[in-house]
Amino acid sequence: MKKRKKLVRLMFDYYHEITWFYDLKTGDITDSIDIIDDDGEIKRLNDEIYDLCDSFIIWDEDGIPQDFDSNKARANKTKMLDLLKKLNDRLDEINDGSYVVEDYLTENYSKL
């Protein structure tokens, strides 16, 4: 039986990795994709992008996100876009046809 394709979305949300996995047909969040989870370079880039995104969040004393520091994000725009390009390139390189990628982060940071 042929596995259904999955959707990989690159987006930021508090307390979650940059890569989100969805069933392409139903749109439901699904389990991870082994070829992505097992790739050290993707893990490294995912962590670095997450940490950079997280650094743009202004947190209150209780650890609750309050605002987005757009000045800091703009100051790091080139670095962020470079990391996202590397992540997209690596996802393309290892893609065995089991997923498609939607990248919301590059689109958002390009507009800063």
Order of alpha helices (4+ residues) and beta strands (2+ residues): beta-beta-alpha-alpha-beta-beta-alpha-alpha-beta-alpha
